[in-house]
């Protein structure tokens, strides 16, 4: 008989299949043996029926299912389709077909959204349209929606209890544009309420210049929340507040983890957030060492790192574009086709989570709480993001560096701002003339009389896509060339500016080459040529009608947010790989001269990590802090910053 050797990976999978069947075989053998049906094939129980997944069988099966999930996250399972199942005799499945097992209900989340501006409202509208329950929190407290006079009568299902809507404040939001519906959002009045009243999902949806202050505010609240939930889940800890390894290990299974989504990511904000959380844990350990642990929670940190259950998923751009038109209305201009993302840390504690699952006979796989738990703790945020926002996400290899360089909004906005500053910055009324000049009658008769006006004239609204002329488009393409060169030197792949406009605004990237077609009319298929950035924006404005209004004030996020938080990191990375971003740096210097401020020094996230220092924006201090490219990549993949001593 001819012998052959199976690939090691196939043998590994085969062994897991036998483990699965072995668990079911031992657990369900009594069902088969006690059946009055003489033929085993007509036995009415099925190995995929979760009714027979008892607490004693489930841990073993969950252990193997977790292993398969880990492999599915690799390139092998993402590129190779599974073969179709073998043909099963109709007589065998006739009984099962008569009583099909019910499909699980749609999984919904209560989601906390940090922010109450255009992107926050648009994000809430999108997830609400998919059945989820959003809550918004205004960190400043000045832009929260106007609450309803009467609360809705619906209830919100929690894993442990049902919260009545009357106990929370609601506001009705009217959404128009590509998403048209009215929906209710819950209003959080404090960061503690935001963290406590949701299912472990927080979305940062505010301008990047507000990220640091929000992260500093939320870090102690998140740590307190996780410690309290761990203490509550640990039965032994409830008795004497001595949290040993076993009780904390059990609590890590039953306590819902925390998954934070940053929409969109800028300036290594995820690294700063993880560092802020870790610093807060360090403060609690110091509190324990100093004998100030009044609540007893800090002793948990001696047996378990609660940050192992925290995941941060960063997006390269927002899922929507929107404009907030009033306190309770928003217009969603477009829902993006594709959003780049990555999740940190990339190393996972699923190995300990898998072994702990086998020791937990009370955990059931059918509950919504369990399904939420699995999505939150997953090493890759794809399933969670898809559940919340629909299938529009792609994992960019290269971690936070790839996501940072894939965020093209700052680069695109730089070209728009430099070419349209006069539309953004209407001139103020002129100062009055001295008395000695009034007799000269220098004022033309056709000029408007602005001597008594105290407000600037109102400029007409303008569409930014329509005003991306061929010259401005070429500038944006040249900026893109610099960014792609830096990405290639870092060994990562990023989207191009043409892909960005196509995936964001649903315009094609090619058009018919009329010159080539006229020269060779028999050409089949017809010759195509790539569209320029200017041409794509003109199609967006004239044909698709999804153009967006340009900024109407010089104090726009296109400058105050995108320049210091979106462009400075690109310049630093260019220096790191010896690919200077000359146009990016020139743009920052030009806008700094226009605004009379140094945008290179206004990035408090990079300053908080020690990568920028006031007065030293032109030196290479950041490269002395993280001297090697490998160190940068490790930071981008783990979300952890380790400064050089």
VMD Tcl script that draws the C-alpha trace (Angstrom):
set ca {
  {0.00 0.00 0.00}
  {1.40 3.35 -0.99}
  {2.29 5.57 1.94}
  {2.06 9.34 2.06}
  {2.70 12.09 4.58}
  {-0.02 14.61 5.41}
  {1.03 18.20 5.93}
  {1.66 18.95 9.60}
  {-1.03 21.67 9.71}
  {-3.65 19.25 8.31}
  {-2.69 16.64 10.89}
  {-3.06 19.28 13.58}
  {-6.51 20.24 12.37}
  {-7.44 16.57 12.06}
  {-6.42 15.98 15.65}
  {-8.67 18.87 16.75}
  {-11.54 17.35 14.78}
  {-11.06 14.09 16.63}
  {-10.87 15.99 19.92}
  {-14.20 17.60 19.12}
  {-15.81 14.27 18.24}
  {-14.24 12.62 21.25}
  {-15.79 15.17 23.61}
  {-19.20 14.68 22.05}
  {-18.77 10.92 21.91}
  {-18.13 10.58 25.64}
  {-20.82 13.05 26.56}
  {-23.55 11.83 24.24}
  {-22.86 8.08 24.18}
  {-25.74 7.47 26.57}
  {-28.12 9.12 24.13}
  {-27.09 6.83 21.29}
  {-27.02 3.68 23.42}
  {-30.41 4.33 25.02}
  {-32.10 5.11 21.73}
  {-34.89 2.72 20.75}
  {-33.99 3.15 17.09}
  {-32.00 0.16 15.90}
  {-30.13 2.08 13.21}
  {-27.57 4.59 14.50}
  {-28.12 6.70 11.42}
  {-31.70 7.42 12.40}
  {-30.86 8.56 15.92}
  {-32.59 11.88 16.54}
  {-29.68 13.74 18.20}
  {-27.09 15.61 16.17}
  {-23.55 16.48 17.19}
  {-24.02 20.11 16.09}
  {-27.12 20.54 18.29}
  {-26.08 22.82 21.16}
  {-28.82 21.38 23.39}
  {-26.41 18.55 24.14}
  {-23.48 20.87 24.79}
  {-23.68 20.36 28.54}
  {-21.53 22.27 31.05}
  {-19.22 19.25 31.20}
  {-18.80 18.91 27.44}
  {-18.71 22.61 26.58}
  {-15.27 23.48 28.03}
  {-13.54 20.86 25.89}
  {-15.35 21.92 22.73}
  {-14.76 25.62 23.44}
  {-11.07 24.89 23.85}
  {-10.85 23.43 20.36}
  {-13.13 26.08 18.82}
  {-10.79 28.74 20.19}
  {-7.84 27.04 18.51}
  {-9.63 27.09 15.18}
  {-10.47 30.78 15.67}
  {-6.80 31.53 16.17}
  {-5.92 29.81 12.90}
  {-8.73 31.53 11.05}
  {-7.08 34.86 11.82}
  {-3.99 33.78 9.85}
  {-3.43 34.32 6.13}
  {-4.07 30.62 5.40}
  {-7.69 30.72 6.50}
  {-8.31 34.16 5.01}
  {-7.22 33.10 1.52}
  {-8.20 29.42 1.25}
  {-11.89 28.64 1.10}
  {-13.23 25.66 3.00}
  {-14.32 22.68 0.83}
  {-18.04 21.96 0.57}
  {-19.40 19.40 3.04}
  {-19.74 15.80 1.81}
  {-23.10 14.60 0.55}
  {-25.36 13.29 3.31}
  {-28.10 10.76 2.69}
  {-31.54 12.35 2.78}
  {-32.83 9.67 5.12}
  {-30.27 10.61 7.70}
  {-31.20 14.30 7.74}
  {-34.97 13.98 7.40}
  {-35.54 14.17 11.13}
  {-33.13 17.04 11.62}
  {-34.68 18.98 8.76}
  {-38.08 18.69 10.38}
  {-36.88 20.34 13.59}
  {-34.16 22.84 12.63}
  {-32.33 24.47 15.50}
  {-33.26 28.14 15.86}
  {-30.69 30.67 14.65}
  {-29.28 32.96 17.32}
  {-30.87 36.41 17.55}
  {-28.99 39.36 16.07}
  {-26.24 40.48 18.42}
  {-26.66 44.07 19.58}
  {-24.47 46.30 21.70}
  {-24.92 49.31 23.90}
  {-22.12 51.55 22.65}
  {-20.59 54.59 24.31}
  {-19.54 57.35 21.88}
  {-17.10 59.99 23.08}
  {-18.02 63.23 21.38}
  {-21.16 65.02 20.23}
  {-20.10 66.61 16.98}
  {-20.64 65.71 13.34}
  {-18.67 62.45 13.37}
  {-20.17 61.35 16.71}
  {-23.72 61.96 15.48}
  {-23.04 60.28 12.15}
  {-21.44 57.29 13.88}
  {-24.42 56.99 16.24}
  {-26.78 57.14 13.26}
  {-25.00 54.32 11.45}
  {-24.88 51.91 14.39}
  {-28.46 52.76 15.36}
  {-29.59 51.90 11.83}
  {-28.08 48.43 12.40}
  {-29.98 47.86 15.63}
  {-27.44 48.97 18.25}
  {-28.05 51.37 21.14}
  {-25.69 54.40 21.15}
  {-24.88 56.72 24.04}
  {-23.09 60.03 23.46}
  {-20.96 61.98 25.90}
  {-19.85 65.56 25.35}
  {-16.52 66.00 27.18}
  {-16.93 69.78 27.20}
  {-20.61 69.57 28.13}
  {-21.46 72.34 25.69}
  {-22.60 70.43 22.61}
  {-24.78 67.65 23.99}
  {-28.09 67.04 22.20}
  {-31.27 68.50 23.60}
  {-32.98 65.78 25.66}
  {-36.52 64.57 25.05}
  {-39.31 65.87 27.22}
  {-40.63 62.31 27.67}
  {-38.35 59.24 27.67}
  {-39.10 56.41 25.24}
  {-40.92 53.38 26.56}
  {-38.47 50.82 25.24}
  {-36.12 48.84 27.46}
  {-32.49 47.91 27.06}
  {-31.37 44.30 27.63}
  {-28.24 43.81 29.69}
  {-26.36 40.59 30.37}
  {-27.43 40.57 34.01}
  {-30.50 42.78 34.27}
  {-32.91 44.93 32.31}
  {-32.47 48.69 32.64}
  {-35.57 50.77 32.14}
  {-35.32 53.66 29.74}
  {-36.82 55.95 32.37}
  {-33.59 55.75 34.38}
  {-31.57 57.36 31.57}
  {-31.73 60.58 29.58}
  {-32.59 60.27 25.91}
  {-32.49 62.61 22.93}
  {-34.06 62.16 19.53}
  {-31.71 62.75 16.59}
  {-32.94 63.34 13.06}
  {-30.60 62.03 10.39}
  {-30.83 62.91 6.69}
  {-28.68 62.19 3.65}
  {-27.64 58.66 2.76}
  {-29.09 57.50 6.10}
  {-32.58 58.80 6.76}
  {-34.23 57.98 10.08}
  {-35.01 59.36 13.50}
  {-33.41 57.55 16.41}
  {-32.91 57.93 20.14}
  {-29.51 58.25 21.76}
  {-28.77 57.99 25.44}
  {-26.95 60.96 26.96}
  {-24.09 60.36 29.40}
  {-23.56 63.10 31.97}
  {-20.19 61.85 33.20}
  {-17.36 59.59 32.05}
  {-18.32 57.11 34.77}
  {-21.83 56.81 33.34}
  {-20.39 56.40 29.85}
  {-18.17 53.47 30.89}
  {-20.65 51.82 33.26}
  {-23.82 51.90 31.15}
  {-22.53 50.22 27.98}
  {-21.44 46.76 26.88}
  {-17.70 47.30 27.01}
  {-17.47 49.25 23.72}
  {-16.28 52.86 23.58}
  {-15.78 54.84 20.37}
  {-13.59 57.95 20.36}
  {-15.29 60.19 17.78}
  {-13.99 63.69 18.34}
  {-11.17 65.80 16.82}
  {-7.64 64.60 17.53}
  {-6.75 67.78 19.41}
  {-9.16 66.59 22.11}
  {-7.90 63.00 22.32}
  {-5.26 63.45 25.01}
  {-7.48 65.22 27.53}
  {-10.25 62.65 27.01}
  {-7.83 59.73 27.36}
  {-6.42 61.23 30.56}
  {-9.96 61.61 31.91}
  {-11.14 58.12 30.95}
  {-8.08 56.12 32.06}
  {-8.78 56.15 35.83}
  {-12.49 55.56 35.18}
  {-11.78 52.51 33.00}
  {-9.30 51.06 35.51}
  {-11.77 51.58 38.38}
  {-14.53 49.97 36.34}
  {-12.46 46.89 35.43}
  {-11.21 46.46 38.99}
  {-14.73 46.71 40.39}
  {-16.06 44.17 37.88}
  {-13.20 41.80 38.63}
  {-13.85 42.09 42.35}
  {-17.56 41.47 41.82}
  {-16.88 38.40 39.67}
  {-14.45 36.87 42.16}
  {-16.47 34.99 44.78}
  {-13.53 34.58 47.10}
  {-12.59 38.20 46.72}
  {-16.06 39.26 47.80}
  {-15.49 37.58 51.16}
  {-12.13 38.90 52.30}
  {-10.80 41.09 49.48}
  {-7.80 38.78 49.08}
  {-7.78 38.15 45.36}
  {-5.72 35.04 44.69}
  {-4.66 33.78 41.27}
  {-7.54 31.31 40.88}
  {-10.30 33.80 41.72}
  {-8.84 36.43 39.41}
  {-8.44 33.84 36.67}
  {-12.13 33.01 36.95}
  {-13.05 36.69 36.98}
  {-11.16 37.21 33.72}
  {-13.62 34.82 32.05}
  {-16.86 36.21 33.41}
  {-15.96 39.92 33.36}
  {-16.72 41.66 30.05}
  {-13.51 43.16 28.64}
  {-13.16 46.68 27.26}
  {-12.78 47.36 23.54}
  {-12.02 50.93 22.46}
  {-12.35 52.11 18.85}
  {-10.55 55.29 17.77}
  {-12.28 56.95 14.81}
  {-10.03 58.06 13.37}
  {-6.54 57.39 14.71}
  {-3.84 60.07 14.71}
  {-0.35 60.55 16.13}
  {-0.03 57.19 17.88}
  {-3.06 57.99 20.02}
  {-3.63 54.30 20.76}
  {-0.10 54.06 22.16}
  {-0.74 57.06 24.39}
  {-4.05 55.61 25.59}
  {-2.46 52.25 26.48}
  {0.38 54.07 28.22}
  {-2.10 56.20 30.16}
  {-3.97 53.10 31.31}
  {-0.74 51.39 32.30}
  {0.37 54.47 34.25}
  {-2.93 54.41 36.10}
  {-2.39 50.76 37.04}
  {1.09 51.66 38.26}
  {-0.43 54.33 40.50}
  {-2.74 51.71 42.01}
  {0.19 49.39 42.72}
  {2.02 52.25 44.41}
  {-1.13 52.93 46.41}
  {-1.12 49.30 47.57}
  {2.56 49.45 48.52}
  {1.98 52.63 50.53}
  {-0.87 51.01 52.44}
  {-3.52 53.32 50.99}
  {-5.61 50.61 49.33}
  {-8.85 51.34 51.17}
  {-11.09 49.55 48.67}
  {-8.87 46.48 48.38}
  {-9.07 46.56 44.58}
  {-5.38 47.25 44.01}
  {-4.46 43.81 45.33}
  {-6.02 42.46 42.14}
  {-3.11 43.90 40.21}
  {-0.71 41.59 42.02}
  {-2.33 38.54 40.41}
  {-3.59 39.76 37.06}
  {-2.87 42.52 34.58}
  {-6.32 43.91 33.81}
  {-4.96 45.56 30.67}
  {-4.72 42.10 29.14}
  {-8.47 42.39 28.61}
  {-8.29 45.82 26.93}
  {-8.16 46.08 23.14}
  {-7.85 49.26 21.09}
  {-8.89 49.19 17.43}
  {-7.70 52.16 15.40}
  {-9.22 53.26 12.11}
  {-7.41 55.00 9.29}
  {-10.47 57.18 8.70}
  {-14.04 57.56 9.88}
  {-16.82 55.22 8.74}
  {-18.93 58.16 7.59}
  {-18.69 61.80 6.57}
  {-21.31 64.02 8.14}
  {-22.25 67.56 9.06}
  {-24.07 68.46 12.25}
  {-26.75 70.97 11.29}
  {-28.23 71.62 14.77}
  {-28.22 70.23 18.30}
  {-30.43 67.33 17.26}
  {-29.94 66.96 13.49}
  {-27.15 65.57 11.33}
  {-26.68 64.99 7.62}
  {-24.62 61.93 6.64}
  {-23.00 62.64 3.29}
  {-21.46 59.24 2.63}
  {-20.78 55.88 4.23}
  {-17.31 54.73 3.27}
  {-16.88 51.52 1.34}
  {-13.65 50.51 3.03}
  {-11.98 51.51 6.30}
  {-8.45 50.41 7.23}
  {-7.99 49.26 10.81}
  {-5.65 47.48 13.20}
  {-6.04 46.23 16.76}
  {-3.42 46.53 19.51}
  {-1.93 44.77 21.24}
  {-1.42 42.20 18.48}
  {-0.10 39.65 20.93}
  {-3.08 37.99 22.57}
  {-3.76 36.49 25.94}
  {-6.13 34.03 24.30}
  {-3.85 31.19 25.35}
  {-4.56 31.84 29.02}
  {-8.15 32.66 28.16}
  {-8.52 29.28 26.43}
  {-7.14 27.33 29.35}
  {-9.30 29.32 31.76}
  {-12.45 28.60 29.71}
  {-12.06 24.88 30.31}
  {-12.17 25.49 34.07}
  {-15.44 27.42 33.88}
  {-18.41 25.03 33.64}
  {-20.92 27.85 34.21}
  {-20.10 29.74 31.05}
  {-22.59 29.05 28.25}
  {-21.87 29.71 24.61}
  {-25.42 30.58 23.63}
  {-25.99 33.75 25.68}
  {-25.66 37.20 24.17}
  {-23.33 38.19 27.02}
  {-20.98 35.35 26.07}
  {-21.10 36.26 22.38}
  {-20.33 39.90 23.22}
  {-17.47 38.75 25.44}
  {-15.88 36.77 22.60}
  {-16.06 39.70 20.19}
  {-14.62 42.14 22.72}
  {-11.64 40.01 23.70}
  {-10.82 38.94 20.15}
  {-7.28 39.77 19.11}
  {-8.58 41.20 15.83}
  {-11.33 43.82 15.93}
  {-12.79 42.83 12.56}
  {-15.77 40.86 13.90}
  {-16.68 43.56 16.40}
  {-16.40 46.40 13.88}
  {-18.39 44.41 11.32}
  {-21.10 43.67 13.86}
  {-21.39 47.35 14.73}
  {-20.91 48.99 11.31}
  {-21.32 46.34 8.64}
  {-18.73 44.68 6.34}
  {-16.48 47.57 5.37}
  {-13.16 46.90 7.16}
  {-9.69 45.76 6.07}
  {-6.82 44.93 8.39}
  {-3.67 46.81 7.40}
  {-0.51 44.88 8.16}
  {2.04 47.03 9.90}
  {0.04 48.03 12.94}
  {-0.37 51.63 13.97}
  {2.32 52.85 11.56}
  {0.26 51.58 8.62}
  {-2.93 53.08 10.04}
  {-1.25 56.42 10.72}
  {0.07 56.63 7.17}
  {-3.22 55.35 5.74}
  {-5.13 58.30 7.17}
  {-5.14 60.53 4.09}
  {-7.52 63.18 5.40}
  {-4.77 65.48 6.79}
  {-2.75 65.21 3.59}
  {-5.77 65.85 1.36}
  {-6.97 68.69 3.56}
  {-3.55 70.34 3.35}
  {-3.89 70.70 -0.41}
  {-7.48 71.92 -0.11}
  {-6.60 74.53 2.52}
  {-3.54 75.90 0.71}
  {-5.53 76.30 -2.50}
  {-8.70 77.74 -0.93}
  {-7.58 79.80 2.06}
  {-9.31 82.94 0.76}
  {-12.62 81.03 0.80}
  {-12.02 79.97 4.41}
  {-10.75 83.27 5.73}
  {-13.05 86.19 4.84}
  {-11.42 89.55 5.58}
  {-12.74 91.54 8.53}
  {-14.13 95.05 8.09}
  {-11.38 97.63 7.54}
  {-10.50 100.01 10.38}
  {-11.85 103.57 10.08}
  {-9.79 106.14 8.20}
  {-8.18 109.00 10.12}
  {-9.96 112.34 9.92}
  {-7.20 113.82 7.78}
  {-8.08 111.32 5.05}
  {-11.83 111.72 5.01}
  {-11.64 114.94 3.00}
  {-9.78 113.20 0.22}
  {-12.83 111.17 -0.70}
  {-10.69 108.14 -1.42}
  {-13.57 105.73 -1.00}
  {-14.88 104.61 -4.41}
  {-18.53 105.28 -4.97}
  {-19.16 101.68 -5.97}
  {-17.77 100.19 -2.74}
  {-20.18 99.15 0.01}
  {-20.28 101.26 3.13}
  {-18.71 99.14 5.90}
  {-17.81 101.96 8.28}
  {-20.59 101.01 10.69}
  {-20.36 97.24 10.22}
  {-18.91 95.23 13.13}
  {-19.19 91.74 11.60}
  {-17.32 90.24 8.66}
  {-19.28 89.84 5.46}
  {-20.76 86.39 5.00}
  {-19.03 84.43 2.28}
  {-21.01 82.00 0.13}
  {-20.72 78.29 0.84}
  {-18.36 76.38 -1.40}
  {-17.88 72.72 -2.25}
  {-14.39 71.39 -1.70}
  {-14.50 68.70 -4.38}
  {-15.60 71.20 -7.01}
  {-12.70 73.47 -6.08}
  {-9.99 70.82 -6.33}
  {-8.66 72.21 -9.58}
  {-6.04 70.43 -11.71}
  {-3.25 72.40 -9.99}
  {-4.51 71.63 -6.50}
  {-4.99 67.99 -7.53}
  {-1.37 67.76 -8.68}
  {-0.22 69.15 -5.33}
  {-2.25 66.49 -3.52}
  {-0.77 63.76 -5.74}
  {2.77 65.01 -5.04}
  {2.05 64.93 -1.29}
  {0.82 61.37 -1.75}
  {4.06 60.38 -3.48}
  {6.03 61.47 -0.41}
  {3.78 59.50 1.94}
  {3.95 56.29 -0.13}
  {7.75 56.52 -0.32}
  {7.91 56.67 3.48}
  {5.56 53.69 3.78}
  {7.66 51.62 1.37}
  {10.81 52.43 3.33}
  {9.02 51.21 6.47}
  {8.04 47.99 4.70}
  {4.29 48.58 4.93}
  {1.54 48.96 2.33}
  {-0.93 51.83 2.49}
  {-3.84 52.96 0.37}
  {-3.24 55.55 -2.35}
  {-5.03 58.86 -2.57}
  {-6.96 57.56 -5.58}
  {-8.14 54.54 -3.57}
  {-9.08 56.89 -0.74}
  {-11.42 58.99 -2.87}
  {-12.83 55.92 -4.59}
  {-13.57 54.00 -1.37}
  {-14.81 57.07 0.47}
  {-17.00 58.72 -2.17}
  {-17.76 55.77 -4.51}
  {-16.13 57.22 -7.62}
  {-14.24 55.06 -10.16}
  {-10.46 55.20 -10.49}
  {-10.42 54.76 -14.28}
  {-12.13 56.25 -17.29}
  {-12.24 55.60 -21.01}
  {-9.10 56.75 -22.80}
  {-10.75 58.68 -25.62}
  {-7.49 59.39 -27.45}
  {-6.49 55.73 -27.54}
  {-10.01 54.62 -28.45}
  {-10.29 57.06 -31.36}
  {-6.92 55.93 -32.73}
  {-7.93 52.28 -32.53}
  {-11.71 52.02 -32.75}
  {-11.62 48.22 -32.90}
  {-9.90 47.94 -29.52}
  {-11.73 45.36 -27.39}
  {-11.83 45.86 -24.49}
  {-11.61 49.65 -24.78}
  {-8.51 51.36 -23.49}
  {-8.80 52.81 -19.99}
  {-6.67 55.39 -18.22}
  {-6.43 56.32 -14.54}
  {-8.34 59.34 -13.35}
  {-6.54 62.25 -11.74}
  {-7.47 63.44 -8.25}
  {-9.07 66.53 -9.74}
  {-11.13 64.49 -12.19}
  {-12.35 62.15 -9.45}
  {-13.54 65.10 -7.39}
  {-15.30 66.67 -10.36}
  {-17.15 63.39 -10.94}
  {-18.05 63.32 -7.27}
  {-19.48 66.85 -7.47}
  {-21.23 66.83 -10.85}
  {-22.45 63.23 -11.20}
  {-22.67 61.54 -7.80}
  {-23.78 64.68 -5.93}
  {-22.01 63.60 -2.73}
  {-19.57 66.49 -2.54}
  {-19.08 68.07 0.90}
  {-19.00 71.73 1.85}
  {-15.58 73.22 2.45}
  {-14.60 74.97 5.69}
  {-16.26 78.33 6.26}
  {-13.82 79.51 8.94}
  {-10.04 79.56 9.33}
  {-10.53 77.84 12.70}
  {-11.35 74.60 10.91}
  {-10.27 71.12 11.96}
  {-8.64 70.92 8.52}
  {-5.92 73.12 10.03}
  {-6.12 73.07 13.82}
  {-6.48 69.28 14.03}
  {-5.04 67.83 10.82}
  {-1.84 69.87 10.59}
  {-0.32 69.19 14.03}
  {-1.86 65.74 14.59}
  {-1.93 64.30 11.08}
  {1.13 65.72 9.32}
  {3.79 65.99 12.03}
  {4.10 62.21 12.50}
  {4.56 61.77 8.74}
  {7.48 64.20 8.87}
  {9.05 62.37 11.83}
  {8.72 59.00 10.11}
  {10.26 60.47 6.97}
  {13.29 61.53 9.01}
  {13.49 58.08 10.56}
  {13.82 56.30 7.19}
  {15.73 59.10 5.43}
  {12.78 59.97 3.17}
  {12.20 63.64 4.00}
  {8.62 64.83 3.50}
  {9.60 68.17 2.02}
  {6.15 69.21 0.84}
  {4.48 68.17 4.09}
  {6.97 70.15 6.15}
  {6.73 73.14 3.81}
  {2.95 73.11 4.14}
  {3.19 73.15 7.92}
  {5.64 76.06 7.80}
  {3.41 78.03 5.42}
  {0.33 77.54 7.59}
  {2.33 78.33 10.73}
  {3.31 81.63 9.12}
  {-0.31 82.32 8.13}
  {-1.67 81.62 11.62}
  {1.23 83.07 13.59}
  {1.84 79.87 15.57}
  {4.12 76.83 15.38}
  {1.99 73.82 14.49}
  {5.00 71.51 14.80}
  {4.92 71.95 18.59}
  {1.16 71.65 19.18}
  {0.91 67.84 19.13}
  {0.33 67.01 22.81}
  {0.02 63.27 22.09}
  {3.58 63.01 20.76}
  {4.77 65.34 23.50}
  {3.06 63.10 26.05}
  {5.06 60.14 24.70}
  {8.27 62.16 24.79}
  {8.68 62.17 21.01}
  {8.43 65.94 20.76}
  {9.72 68.61 23.10}
  {8.81 72.26 23.17}
  {11.39 74.33 21.35}
  {13.05 71.25 19.82}
  {10.71 70.49 16.94}
  {13.53 70.59 14.40}
  {16.00 68.28 16.11}
  {16.18 64.49 16.17}
  {15.32 64.02 19.83}
  {12.59 61.52 18.97}
  {15.10 59.22 17.23}
  {17.24 59.18 20.36}
  {14.19 58.18 22.37}
  {13.36 55.27 20.02}
  {16.61 54.65 18.16}
  {15.74 51.75 15.88}
  {13.14 51.03 13.25}
  {12.43 47.69 14.93}
  {11.60 49.57 18.12}
  {9.09 51.72 16.22}
  {7.48 48.62 14.70}
  {7.26 46.90 18.07}
  {5.51 49.95 19.49}
  {3.09 50.03 16.53}
  {2.17 46.36 16.99}
  {1.97 46.12 20.78}
  {0.65 49.58 21.56}
  {3.34 49.90 24.23}
  {5.93 52.66 24.36}
  {9.31 51.95 25.91}
  {11.44 55.08 26.03}
  {15.19 54.80 26.05}
  {16.81 55.55 29.40}
}
mol new
graphics top color blue
foreach p $ca { graphics top sphere $p radius 0.5 }
foreach p [lrange $ca 0 end-1] q [lrange $ca 1 end] { graphics top cylinder $p $q radius 0.2 }
display resetview
